[in-house]
């Protein structure tokens, strides 16, 4: 019996050691479980994180969850965040650093009724426009500044900003002439409500020259001083990008994986498959590395806020290639 137990102990010891060697990583998403984050769920489901020696926990977001606050409170190691919010937080004392940029393009747009006389951005004055806040308003405010349109609604030629909830009701109920939408989500909610594409006019931020980077990966700057943390993040990014590429190539299967992780049951198969197809257009061609030209465009857009810019000075140390360089080696 003693020899049997000893043999069992010798057999089990390496397994215990292996379990202890798994590095725990907590990822905070910017929004709820949906195909916008498919790459991370695919990497988890397909075992890519495990292959990199990582035990990853993915925390869904929501309307009352700010990723910047979560990481500031120590609730996550890495977050998915839009660069405007991250740079604003950095200037305000939260030293976030972009370590990877899976999304190469912006999906943000303004969707307007086509029967209200809006044909170009210059027609937006004297209108009511739905705008997301909690950091998502920054690209819009910068855009209005470049157009010379005030956003207080008090004077002739300004716009009335409606603080838009995370739904499309203000447009459908004609409370606003235009609302904020993402190409992969809210726009299709409008279509699903019975509106035809021909009834709408869309202004893509990309096409207006004021697009800012979305859905980057951010960590606290002080953590990057630890070589072990940098190594963990390199492995995390490498596995995540494997997940994204698999999701691009297998959009329907990726959508099904996302649905499996949706504990709310709120998502539908049709919507998630369609979303994955649109998100794949934004991640296409990205290897996770930050494009410095796109970064500078984002900074310039945020600095160009007139009397109320999103950031007031050129950021320093707001991104690093160290993690993605290591991930690709």
Secondary structure, 3 states (H helix, E strand, C coil): CHHHHHHHHHHHHHHHHHHHHCEEEEEECCCCCCHHHHHHHHHHHCCHHHHCCEEEEEECCECCECHHHHHHCCCCCEEEECHHHHHHHHHCCCCEEEEECCCCCCCEEEEEECCCCCCCHHHHCCCEEEECCCCCCHHHHHHHHHHCCCCECCCCCCCEEEECCCCCHHHHCCCCCEEEEECCCHHHHHHHCCCCHHHEEEEECCCCCCCCCCCEEEEEHHHHHCHHHHHHHHHHHHHHHHHHHHHHHCHHHHHHHHHHHCCCCCCCHHHHHHHHHHHHHHHCCCCCCCCHHHHHHHHHHHHCCHHHCCCCCCCCCCECCHHHHHHCC
